[in-house]
Amino acid sequence: MQEASRQAARLLERAQAGEADAVLTEVEAILRAPGGELACMHFVRVVVFIVRGDLRAVLDAVELMVRAAEREGSSGWLACALSTRASERMRLGEEDGAEYDVDAALRDLTAAETQLVDEPDPVAAVNARIGIAVGYQTLRLYELAGPQFEAAYEISAADPAQNGNRAMWLTNLGEMHLLWALELYQVNESDAAEEHTAIAEGFALRAAAEVAGDDADAWRDNALLMAACARADRADPAGASIDIERLMRICQERGLSPTSLAYAAPFRAVALKRIGRLDEALTVMEAAVASLPADAGWLITAATHRTHTVLLEARGSADAAIGLRYGDTVAAALWRQRQYTLHTATTLKSLVALRAQHEQATRAADLDPLTGIANRRAFDRAVRRAQTLPGAAGATVTVMIIDTDKFKQINDTRGHPAGDAALRAIARALAAELRDQDLIARLGGDEFAALLPGADPATASAIAARMLAAVRTLPDCPATVSIGVATAAADELGEALHRADQAMYDAKRSGGDAVREFGLVP
């Protein structure tokens, strides 16, 4: 599966470096091929539609990805799908108010974060982190997006196969801080905005230095464009204006979408204004307003119009001054709304974390700390639940009592650490032979029990025989097991447990390494 993820990662790079149409043709052929309908390939298709700006197609493709990830049991790709759904629904909501649902987006993003526990596939883990970061950034929750971008970079940097990707995540961080700065300018927080452009420049220059792979030149130029934008409001406005113009032209020629480059015009205009070229700055912004992509998003749209208005005011336009005051009022309201959403998001994350901690504590209370399987408390509760379920009188359940043979010999000759290791190995061997719906528990010492709902005597006998063989063949473990088996109606489980215990002792008296079956308890 990770090989397919690597292939998907390469396709993703190409799709975002100007080859979206070619990648779509390739990935749709892969998805149609036998065994090709994988969540990672659905994600490539999702990203192609994102690059194209087709939000409805994105959301349809995401739903296919969710189903594929659930079929595969892939928490990483599921997290990626959920987070992408959140961000793209919000983008669609900016175009169609009926689709705007911040609460749904926050639930998807929080659910996506909870999926990312020990995800083994680094490509899935990275793209899930990026998806969550983009989702939070779409909601303008930069404080929550930044750590996710940084986590994606760290995963990529530690994975030699993804070293070409890691510059992309640094570029994302650079862009995020530029957008944060643009929003701070909207609310007249110039000093804070300049702090973020300085941070943006640092990330962008690191990205330019770390690019690798076939598309290195495209990513380097994109990163250098961000670095140039970051200089516009600080030390080098003259050099920044030249570099922004040159690098925008190069990126356009490489096929980068107008939407992905729309952030640059306000920075270029600011640089031109700072070096006294007001008329040229106005020309730049008039062109930017006229060509503003429909899917540019609220922040880029607002920054473009505000920068244009600021320049008009500098030319002495009274109407512009009035419009700017109104714009400032709206921007302040939107900033307050952002702060409220941030509070809601952090509260939701805290509640989910508390629930997860509670669930973890509950699970821990039901687990045997030595072997990691269920303990007696959990087993007894499962027995009581089976006895009291509706229809218990007609439901067949098999129970096993399992005792380890020659265990004292291990402790006496090899020591207790060896005995603990043997118990862990035996528990794993027993559990591996059970069905998904069965329960194995350590009752205490070297004794185990198993509960097999719906298992008839023949099924239970086959499972018990496999258990014997699995323990018998454990490497460097002289122990065997004696197994007593009894089958009964669920409401007669108490009697079945007593009979299984008797059968187990009968097996031990015969020399151990044996199964004794009591048969169906009447």
C-alpha positions as CSV (number, residue, x, y, z in Angstrom):
1,M,0.0,0.0,0.0
2,Q,2.9,2.4,0.8
3,E,4.2,1.9,-2.8
4,A,0.9,3.2,-4.1
5,S,1.1,6.1,-1.7
6,R,4.6,7.0,-3.1
7,Q,3.2,6.9,-6.6
8,A,0.3,9.2,-5.4
9,A,2.8,11.6,-3.8
10,R,4.6,12.0,-7.1
11,L,1.4,12.6,-9.0
12,L,0.4,15.2,-6.4
13,E,3.6,17.1,-6.9
14,R,3.1,17.2,-10.6
15,A,-0.6,18.2,-10.3
16,Q,0.4,21.2,-8.2
17,A,3.3,22.1,-10.5
18,G,1.2,22.8,-13.6
19,E,0.5,19.3,-14.9
20,A,-3.1,18.9,-13.5
21,D,-4.7,17.9,-16.8
22,A,-2.1,15.2,-17.6
23,V,-2.2,13.9,-14.0
24,L,-6.1,13.6,-14.2
25,T,-5.8,11.4,-17.2
26,E,-3.2,9.2,-15.5
27,V,-5.0,8.8,-12.2
28,E,-8.4,8.1,-13.7
29,A,-6.8,5.2,-15.7
30,I,-5.2,3.9,-12.4
31,L,-8.6,4.1,-10.6
32,R,-10.3,2.1,-13.4
33,A,-7.6,-0.6,-13.3
34,P,-8.1,-3.7,-11.1
35,G,-7.0,-3.0,-7.6
36,G,-6.4,0.7,-8.4
37,E,-9.4,2.2,-6.6
38,L,-7.4,3.3,-3.6
39,A,-7.9,6.3,-1.3
40,C,-4.5,7.7,-2.1
41,M,-5.4,7.8,-5.9
42,H,-8.8,9.3,-5.1
43,F,-6.9,12.0,-3.3
44,V,-4.8,12.8,-6.4
45,R,-8.1,13.3,-8.3
46,V,-9.4,15.5,-5.5
47,V,-6.3,17.7,-5.7
48,V,-6.5,18.0,-9.5
49,F,-10.0,19.4,-9.1
50,I,-8.8,21.8,-6.4
51,V,-6.1,23.0,-8.7
52,R,-8.8,23.5,-11.5
53,G,-11.0,25.3,-9.1
54,D,-14.0,23.0,-9.6
55,L,-15.3,22.8,-6.0
56,R,-18.4,20.7,-6.8
57,A,-16.2,18.1,-8.4
58,V,-13.9,18.3,-5.4
59,L,-16.6,17.5,-3.0
60,D,-18.0,14.6,-5.1
61,A,-14.4,13.2,-5.4
62,V,-13.9,13.5,-1.6
63,E,-16.9,11.4,-0.8
64,L,-15.5,8.6,-3.0
65,M,-12.2,9.0,-1.1
66,V,-13.9,8.7,2.3
67,R,-15.6,5.4,1.2
68,A,-12.3,4.1,-0.1
69,A,-10.4,5.0,3.0
70,E,-13.0,3.3,5.2
71,R,-12.8,0.2,3.1
72,E,-9.1,0.1,3.5
73,G,-9.1,0.9,7.2
74,S,-6.7,3.8,6.5
75,S,-6.9,6.4,9.3
76,G,-4.4,8.6,7.5
77,W,-6.2,8.9,4.2
78,L,-9.6,9.1,6.0
79,A,-8.2,12.1,8.0
80,C,-7.0,13.6,4.7
81,A,-10.5,13.2,3.2
82,L,-12.3,14.7,6.2
83,S,-10.0,17.7,6.4
84,T,-10.2,18.3,2.6
85,R,-14.0,18.1,2.8
86,A,-13.9,20.7,5.6
87,S,-11.8,23.2,3.7
88,E,-13.5,22.8,0.3
89,R,-17.0,23.1,1.8
90,M,-15.9,26.4,3.3
91,R,-14.5,27.6,0.0
92,L,-17.8,26.6,-1.7
93,G,-19.6,28.4,1.1
94,E,-17.9,31.6,0.1
95,E,-19.6,31.3,-3.3
96,D,-22.9,29.8,-2.1
97,G,-24.1,30.9,1.3
98,A,-26.3,27.8,1.6
99,E,-23.2,25.7,1.8
100,Y,-21.5,27.7,4.5
101,D,-21.2,25.7,7.7
102,V,-18.4,26.5,10.1
103,D,-19.5,24.0,12.7
104,A,-19.5,21.1,10.2
105,A,-16.0,22.1,9.1
106,L,-14.7,22.2,12.6
107,R,-16.2,18.8,13.4
108,D,-14.5,17.3,10.3
109,L,-11.2,18.9,11.2
110,T,-11.4,17.7,14.8
111,A,-12.4,14.2,13.6
112,A,-9.4,14.2,11.2
113,E,-7.0,15.1,14.0
114,T,-8.3,12.2,16.2
115,Q,-7.6,9.8,13.3
116,L,-3.9,10.6,13.3
117,V,-2.5,8.3,16.0
118,D,0.5,6.3,14.9
119,E,-0.3,6.4,11.2
120,P,2.3,4.1,9.7
121,D,2.2,5.4,6.1
122,P,4.2,8.6,6.0
123,V,2.6,9.8,2.8
124,A,-0.8,9.5,4.3
125,A,0.3,11.1,7.5
126,V,1.9,14.1,5.7
127,N,-1.1,14.7,3.4
128,A,-3.5,14.4,6.4
129,R,-1.5,17.0,8.3
130,I,-1.5,19.3,5.3
131,G,-5.2,18.7,4.8
132,I,-5.9,19.7,8.4
133,A,-3.6,22.7,8.1
134,V,-5.4,23.9,4.9
135,G,-8.7,23.4,6.6
136,Y,-7.8,25.6,9.5
137,Q,-6.2,28.1,7.2
138,T,-9.4,28.3,5.2
139,L,-11.1,29.3,8.4
140,R,-8.3,31.8,9.0
141,L,-7.2,29.9,12.1
142,Y,-3.6,30.4,11.5
143,E,-2.6,29.4,15.1
144,L,-4.0,25.9,14.5
145,A,-2.8,25.6,10.9
146,G,0.9,26.3,11.6
147,P,1.7,23.3,13.8
148,Q,0.1,21.0,11.3
149,F,2.3,22.3,8.4
150,E,5.3,22.0,10.7
151,A,4.4,18.4,11.6
152,A,4.1,17.6,7.9
153,Y,7.5,19.1,7.3
154,E,9.1,17.1,10.1
155,I,7.6,13.8,8.8
156,S,8.8,14.5,5.3
157,A,12.3,15.5,6.5
158,A,12.6,12.2,8.3
159,D,11.5,10.2,5.3
160,P,14.1,10.1,2.5
161,A,11.5,9.2,-0.1
162,Q,9.7,12.5,0.7
163,N,12.6,14.9,0.8
164,G,11.3,16.5,-2.4
165,N,8.0,17.2,-0.7
166,R,9.3,18.9,2.4
167,A,10.0,22.2,0.6
168,M,6.3,22.3,-0.3
169,W,5.3,22.4,3.3
170,L,7.8,25.2,4.0
171,T,6.2,27.0,1.1
172,N,2.8,26.5,2.7
173,L,4.1,28.0,6.0
174,G,5.5,31.0,4.1
175,E,2.1,31.5,2.3
176,M,0.2,31.1,5.6
177,H,2.2,33.9,7.3
178,L,1.8,36.2,4.3
179,L,-2.0,35.7,4.5
180,W,-1.9,36.2,8.2
181,A,-0.1,39.5,7.6
182,L,-2.6,40.5,5.0
183,E,-5.4,40.0,7.5
184,L,-3.5,42.0,10.2
185,Y,-3.2,44.8,7.7
186,Q,-6.9,44.8,7.3
187,V,-7.4,45.6,11.0
188,N,-4.5,48.1,11.0
189,E,-2.1,45.9,13.0
190,S,0.9,46.9,10.9
191,D,3.6,46.0,13.4
192,A,2.2,42.5,13.9
193,A,1.8,42.1,10.2
194,E,5.5,42.9,9.6
195,E,6.5,40.3,12.1
196,H,4.6,37.7,10.1
197,T,6.1,38.8,6.7
198,A,9.5,38.4,8.3
199,I,8.6,34.9,9.4
200,A,7.2,34.2,5.9
201,E,10.4,35.2,4.3
202,G,12.4,32.8,6.5
203,F,10.2,29.9,5.6
204,A,10.2,30.8,1.9
205,L,13.9,31.1,1.7
206,R,14.3,27.7,3.4
207,A,11.9,26.2,0.9
208,A,13.9,27.6,-2.0
209,A,17.1,26.1,-0.6
210,E,15.5,22.7,0.1
211,V,13.6,22.0,-3.1
212,A,14.4,18.8,-4.8
213,G,13.0,16.5,-7.5
214,D,11.9,17.0,-11.1
215,D,9.8,20.0,-10.3
216,A,12.5,21.8,-8.1
217,D,12.7,24.8,-10.4
218,A,8.9,25.4,-10.2
219,W,8.8,25.1,-6.4
220,R,11.9,27.3,-6.1
221,D,10.4,30.1,-8.2
222,N,7.2,29.9,-6.2
223,A,9.1,30.1,-2.9
224,L,11.2,33.0,-4.1
225,L,8.0,34.9,-5.1
226,M,6.8,34.5,-1.6
227,A,10.1,35.7,-0.2
228,A,9.9,38.8,-2.5
229,C,6.4,39.5,-1.3
230,A,7.6,39.3,2.3
231,R,10.2,42.0,1.6
232,A,7.7,44.5,0.2
233,D,6.7,46.0,3.5
234,R,10.1,46.0,5.1
235,A,13.8,46.5,4.1
236,D,13.8,46.2,0.3
237,P,10.7,47.5,-1.4
238,A,12.6,48.4,-4.7
239,G,14.1,45.0,-5.1
240,A,10.9,43.3,-4.0
241,S,8.8,45.1,-6.7
242,I,11.2,43.9,-9.4
243,D,11.4,40.4,-8.1
244,I,7.7,40.0,-7.6
245,E,7.0,41.1,-11.2
246,R,9.7,38.8,-12.6
247,L,8.7,35.8,-10.6
248,M,5.0,36.2,-11.1
249,R,5.6,36.1,-14.9
250,I,7.8,33.0,-14.5
251,C,5.2,31.2,-12.4
252,Q,2.4,32.1,-14.8
253,E,4.4,30.7,-17.7
254,R,4.9,27.5,-15.7
255,G,1.1,27.1,-15.5
256,L,0.4,28.0,-11.9
257,S,-3.2,29.0,-11.5
258,P,-4.2,32.7,-11.2
259,T,-5.8,31.8,-7.9
260,S,-2.5,30.5,-6.4
261,L,-0.7,33.7,-7.4
262,A,-3.4,36.3,-6.5
263,Y,-1.9,37.1,-3.2
264,A,1.2,38.7,-4.8
265,A,-0.4,41.8,-6.4
266,P,-1.1,43.7,-3.1
267,F,2.5,43.2,-2.0
268,R,3.8,44.4,-5.3
269,A,1.6,47.5,-5.1
270,V,2.8,48.2,-1.5
271,A,6.4,48.0,-2.6
272,L,5.8,50.4,-5.5
273,K,4.0,52.9,-3.3
274,R,6.8,52.8,-0.8
275,I,9.4,53.8,-3.4
276,G,7.2,56.7,-4.7
277,R,5.7,55.0,-7.8
278,L,2.1,55.5,-6.9
279,D,0.7,55.7,-10.4
280,E,2.3,52.4,-11.3
281,A,1.0,50.8,-8.0
282,L,-2.5,51.9,-9.0
283,T,-2.1,50.4,-12.4
284,V,-1.1,47.1,-10.8
285,M,-4.1,47.1,-8.5
286,E,-6.6,48.1,-11.2
287,A,-5.4,45.1,-13.2
288,A,-5.5,42.9,-10.1
289,V,-9.1,44.0,-9.3
290,A,-10.2,43.4,-12.9
291,S,-8.7,39.9,-13.1
292,L,-9.4,38.7,-9.6
293,P,-10.3,35.0,-9.7
294,A,-13.8,34.1,-8.6
295,D,-12.4,31.5,-6.2
296,A,-9.7,33.7,-4.7
297,G,-11.3,33.6,-1.3
298,W,-12.5,36.3,1.0
299,L,-9.1,37.4,2.3
300,I,-7.4,37.8,-1.0
301,T,-10.4,39.6,-2.4
302,A,-10.6,41.9,0.5
303,A,-6.9,42.6,0.5
304,T,-6.9,43.3,-3.2
305,H,-9.8,45.8,-3.0
306,R,-8.5,47.4,0.2
307,T,-5.0,47.9,-1.3
308,H,-6.6,49.5,-4.3
309,T,-8.7,51.8,-2.1
310,V,-5.7,52.8,0.0
311,L,-3.9,53.8,-3.2
312,L,-6.9,55.8,-4.4
313,E,-7.0,57.6,-1.0
314,A,-3.3,58.4,-1.4
315,R,-4.3,60.1,-4.6
316,G,-6.8,62.3,-2.7
317,S,-10.0,60.5,-3.5
318,A,-12.7,61.5,-0.9
319,D,-14.9,58.5,-2.0
320,A,-12.0,56.2,-1.4
321,A,-11.5,57.6,2.1
322,I,-15.2,56.9,2.9
323,G,-15.0,53.4,1.4
324,L,-11.8,52.7,3.4
325,R,-13.5,53.5,6.7
326,Y,-16.4,51.3,5.8
327,G,-14.0,48.5,4.8
328,D,-12.1,48.9,8.1
329,T,-15.4,48.4,10.0
330,V,-16.2,45.2,8.1
331,A,-12.6,43.9,8.5
332,A,-12.8,44.5,12.3
333,A,-16.1,42.6,12.5
334,L,-14.6,39.7,10.5
335,W,-11.5,39.7,12.7
336,R,-13.8,39.4,15.8
337,Q,-15.7,36.5,14.0
338,R,-12.3,34.8,13.4
339,Q,-11.4,35.1,17.1
340,Y,-14.8,33.6,18.0
341,T,-14.2,30.7,15.6
342,L,-10.8,30.2,17.1
343,H,-12.3,30.0,20.5
344,T,-14.9,27.5,19.3
345,A,-12.3,25.4,17.6
346,T,-10.0,25.2,20.6
347,T,-13.0,24.4,22.9
348,L,-14.1,21.6,20.5
349,K,-10.5,20.2,20.4
350,S,-10.3,20.3,24.2
351,L,-13.6,18.4,24.5
352,V,-12.6,15.8,22.0
353,A,-9.2,15.4,23.8
354,L,-11.0,15.0,27.2
355,R,-13.4,12.4,25.7
356,A,-10.4,10.5,24.2
357,Q,-8.6,10.6,27.5
358,H,-11.7,9.3,29.2
359,E,-12.1,6.5,26.6
360,Q,-8.4,5.7,27.0
361,A,-8.7,5.5,30.7
362,T,-11.8,3.3,30.4
363,R,-9.9,1.0,28.0
364,A,-6.9,0.9,30.3
365,A,-9.1,-0.2,33.2
366,D,-10.3,-3.1,31.1
367,L,-6.8,-4.2,29.9
368,D,-4.3,-6.5,31.6
369,P,-1.2,-4.3,31.8
370,L,1.2,-7.3,31.3
371,T,-0.3,-8.9,28.2
372,G,-2.4,-6.1,26.7
373,I,-5.5,-8.3,26.4
374,A,-8.7,-7.9,28.4
375,N,-8.6,-8.5,32.2
376,R,-11.0,-10.3,34.5
377,R,-13.1,-7.2,35.0
378,A,-13.7,-6.9,31.3
379,F,-14.4,-10.6,30.9
380,D,-16.9,-10.7,33.8
381,R,-18.7,-7.7,32.4
382,A,-18.8,-9.3,28.9
383,V,-20.3,-12.4,30.4
384,R,-23.0,-10.4,32.3
385,R,-23.8,-8.5,29.1
386,A,-24.2,-11.8,27.1
387,Q,-26.4,-13.2,29.8
388,T,-28.8,-10.3,29.9
389,L,-29.1,-9.4,26.2
390,P,-32.6,-9.9,24.7
391,G,-32.9,-13.4,23.3
392,A,-30.1,-14.7,25.5
393,A,-32.0,-18.0,26.0
394,G,-31.8,-18.8,22.3
395,A,-28.2,-17.5,21.7
396,T,-25.4,-20.0,21.7
397,V,-22.1,-19.0,23.4
398,T,-18.9,-21.0,23.9
399,V,-16.5,-20.4,26.7
400,M,-13.0,-21.6,27.2
401,I,-10.9,-21.7,30.3
402,I,-7.2,-21.9,29.4
403,D,-4.4,-22.7,31.9
404,T,-0.7,-22.6,31.1
405,D,1.3,-25.9,31.6
406,K,4.9,-25.8,33.0
407,F,4.7,-22.1,33.7
408,K,6.3,-22.5,37.1
409,Q,9.3,-24.2,35.4
410,I,9.9,-21.0,33.4
411,N,9.8,-18.8,36.4
412,D,12.0,-21.1,38.5
413,T,14.7,-21.7,35.9
414,R,14.7,-18.5,33.8
415,G,13.3,-15.9,36.2
416,H,10.2,-13.8,36.3
417,P,11.1,-11.5,33.3
418,A,11.2,-14.7,31.1
419,G,7.9,-15.8,32.6
420,D,6.4,-12.4,31.8
421,A,7.7,-12.6,28.2
422,A,6.2,-16.1,27.9
423,L,2.8,-14.9,29.1
424,R,2.8,-12.1,26.6
425,A,3.7,-14.5,23.8
426,I,1.0,-17.0,24.8
427,A,-1.6,-14.2,25.0
428,R,-0.7,-13.1,21.5
429,A,-0.8,-16.6,20.2
430,L,-4.2,-17.3,21.7
431,A,-5.7,-14.0,20.5
432,A,-4.5,-14.6,17.0
433,E,-6.7,-17.7,16.6
434,L,-9.9,-16.0,17.7
435,R,-12.5,-14.4,15.5
436,D,-13.1,-10.6,15.5
437,Q,-16.2,-10.9,17.6
438,D,-14.5,-13.1,20.3
439,L,-12.9,-12.0,23.6
440,I,-9.7,-13.3,25.2
441,A,-8.9,-12.3,28.7
442,R,-6.2,-12.9,31.3
443,L,-8.0,-14.0,34.5
444,G,-4.9,-13.8,36.6
445,G,-1.5,-15.6,37.0
446,D,-1.1,-17.9,34.0
447,E,-4.9,-18.5,33.4
448,F,-6.9,-17.2,30.5
449,A,-10.5,-17.3,29.4
450,A,-12.2,-16.8,26.0
451,L,-15.8,-15.9,25.2
452,L,-17.0,-17.0,21.7
453,P,-20.5,-15.7,21.0
454,G,-22.4,-17.7,18.4
455,A,-19.8,-20.4,18.2
456,D,-21.1,-23.9,18.0
457,P,-19.1,-26.9,19.4
458,A,-17.5,-27.7,16.1
459,T,-16.2,-24.1,15.5
460,A,-15.0,-23.9,19.1
461,S,-13.2,-27.3,18.8
462,A,-11.3,-26.1,15.7
463,I,-10.3,-22.8,17.3
464,A,-9.1,-24.6,20.5
465,A,-7.0,-27.0,18.4
466,R,-5.3,-24.1,16.6
467,M,-4.6,-22.5,19.9
468,L,-2.9,-25.6,21.2
469,A,-0.7,-25.7,18.1
470,A,0.1,-22.0,18.2
471,V,1.3,-22.1,21.7
472,R,3.2,-25.4,21.2
473,T,5.2,-23.9,18.4
474,L,6.1,-20.6,20.1
475,P,9.9,-20.2,19.8
476,D,12.0,-20.4,23.0
477,C,8.9,-21.1,25.1
478,P,8.6,-24.6,26.7
479,A,5.0,-23.9,28.0
480,T,1.9,-25.5,26.6
481,V,-1.8,-24.9,27.5
482,S,-4.7,-27.0,28.7
483,I,-8.1,-25.9,27.4
484,G,-11.5,-26.6,28.7
485,V,-14.4,-25.9,26.4
486,A,-18.2,-25.7,27.1
487,T,-21.1,-24.4,25.0
488,A,-24.4,-23.2,26.3
489,A,-27.3,-20.8,25.8
490,A,-26.1,-17.3,26.8
491,D,-28.4,-17.3,29.9
492,E,-26.6,-20.4,31.1
493,L,-23.1,-19.0,30.9
494,G,-22.5,-19.3,34.6
495,E,-22.9,-23.1,34.4
496,A,-20.9,-23.2,31.2
497,L,-17.9,-21.5,32.8
498,H,-18.0,-24.0,35.7
499,R,-18.1,-27.0,33.2
500,A,-15.3,-25.4,31.1
501,D,-13.2,-25.1,34.3
502,Q,-13.7,-28.8,35.1
503,A,-12.8,-29.8,31.6
504,M,-9.6,-27.7,31.7
505,Y,-8.5,-29.5,34.9
506,D,-9.3,-32.8,33.2
507,A,-7.0,-31.8,30.4
508,K,-4.2,-30.9,32.9
509,R,-4.6,-34.2,34.7
510,S,-4.0,-36.1,31.4
511,G,-0.6,-34.4,31.1
512,G,-1.6,-31.0,29.6
513,D,-1.2,-29.7,26.0
514,A,-4.7,-30.9,25.4
515,V,-8.3,-29.8,24.9
516,R,-11.3,-31.3,26.8
517,E,-14.8,-30.4,25.6
518,F,-17.8,-30.6,27.9
519,G,-20.2,-30.4,25.0
520,L,-23.5,-28.5,25.0
521,V,-24.6,-27.6,28.5
522,P,-28.3,-28.6,28.8
